[in-house]
Amino acid sequence: MIRFESVTKRYPDGTTAVDDLSLEVGEGELVTLVGPSGCGKTTTMMMVNRLIDPTRGSIHVEGADISGVDPVKLRRRIGYVIQQTGLFPHRTVLDNTATVPLLTGWKKAKARERAADLLDMVGLDPGVYGSRYPEQLSGGQRQRVGVARALAADPPVLLMDEPFGAVDPVVRDRLQKEFLRLQATMHKTVLLVTHDIEEAIRLGDRIAVYGEGRIEQYDTPASVLGAPASPYVAEFVGTDRALKQLSVTAIDRDDLERPPFARLDEPAGDAAARMRKDGARWAVVLDGDGELHGWVGMDEMADAHGTVADQARRMEAWVPVSGTLKQAFSEMLKHDAGWIAVLEGRRFLGVLTPTKLHEALRRTIDSGERGVPRERAEVDSVPTE
C-alpha cells in the first residue's frame, strides 16, 4: 500500500533528515514509527502526503508514484491526525468532521450524515457534541473529533503524528483502546509516529525503530523486543524489554491448566466429598454449558447444605482468551490472586498460574532470540516445590 524506495530528504543547510530509506507497509497494516526527537520519523510521514517532498528516491501509494499526483488531491485521499488535532475553532464539531467530504464534492446532507456516524463511532453522541465548538471539548474529546475527521472521506491511508501525546495517561490509554477497536473494524493502512516505545508496541503490527535518519530495525513488536537488531535498539527499547513482552504475548490455550470444578446445581455435599477426595482446596463453579459462575473454597463447603450455587463466590480475577500476558499479570496483582480464569465469552477454558505465565514469557523470549516459532521454543518447567 505504501512503499519507500531509497528515499532521502536533505535540506539546503546540509541537514539530512531521512537517509536512503526503503520501507514497505502492507494494506491494512498499522506501522508505528518510533525514535527520539529529530530522527526523521515525522519527516518520513509527511513525505507520504507531500507536505514535504523527498530530495531523491520515490514513494508509492496504492501502486502510484505520488510525485506525479496533484498534492491537494492526494491529501484528500489520505487521512491526517496530528497531536493538537488542528480543528477549525469557528466550526462546530459536526462541520469540522464533515470538512473533507465537503471539499471532495459530497452533498452537504450526505457529508453531515457521514460525520454524525463517525462521531458516534468514536464515542461522541452527535446529538450532544455535534453543535459544540472545539473550545467546549476536553483534550481527549478533541482528539476523537480529529480521528473522526480524518476518517470522514473513508481514506485508504491514515497518517497519525503523535495523536495521543497531548492528553493525560488515563485518557491516552482510553483513546488507544478505542483506536485499536476501530482499526480492527476498518483495517486502514496506518503510519503512526510516536516517541513512546510503549505506545509503539501496543498499537503497531510492525515497528520501525529510527536512529539518525535511518531505520535501525523494522519488525513485529515481539521481534523488536525479543531480538533487538543492534545495541542501539536494545538500549532504546529498554532494559525491561522482557517485561514489555508481556504486552505483546497472547495467551496460549496450551498454557492453561484445568483446575477442579463443581457444577452450579450440584449438591454441596457431593462436591465437597469429591474435592476432599482429590485434595482440592478450591474449585471453579460452572453451569451445564461450561460457563463460569464463580468459585468455592473447601472450608466453606465442608459442612454446607443445599447446592453449590448457595456457596459460590463471585470470580473477580479473569481475562478473555484474546488478551495478553500483561493483562493476565495485571489482574493477578490487582486481585492478589494465585491464578486467573481465562474465558471465551463466558465459557471457562482454564486458569493461568504464575508458573505457566512465566514459562509462556520465557518461551516468547527464547523464540525471539533463536529466531524460531514460539511453539518450537523449549523451556524447562519452573520447579514448584
Beta strands, then each sheet from edge to edge (+ up, - down):
strand 1: 2-10
strand 2: 16-25
strand 3: 30-34
strand 4: 56-61
strand 5: 64-65
strand 6: 78-82
strand 7: 157-161
strand 8: 189-194
strand 9: 206-210
strand 10: 215-219
strand 11: 261-263
strand 12: 282-286
strand 13: 292-297
strand 14: 318-320
strand 15: 340-344
strand 16: 347-352
sheet 1: 2+ 1- 4+ 5-
sheet 2: 6+ 7+ 8+ 3+ 9+ 10-
sheet 3: 11+ 12+ 13-
sheet 4: 14+ 15+ 16-
end
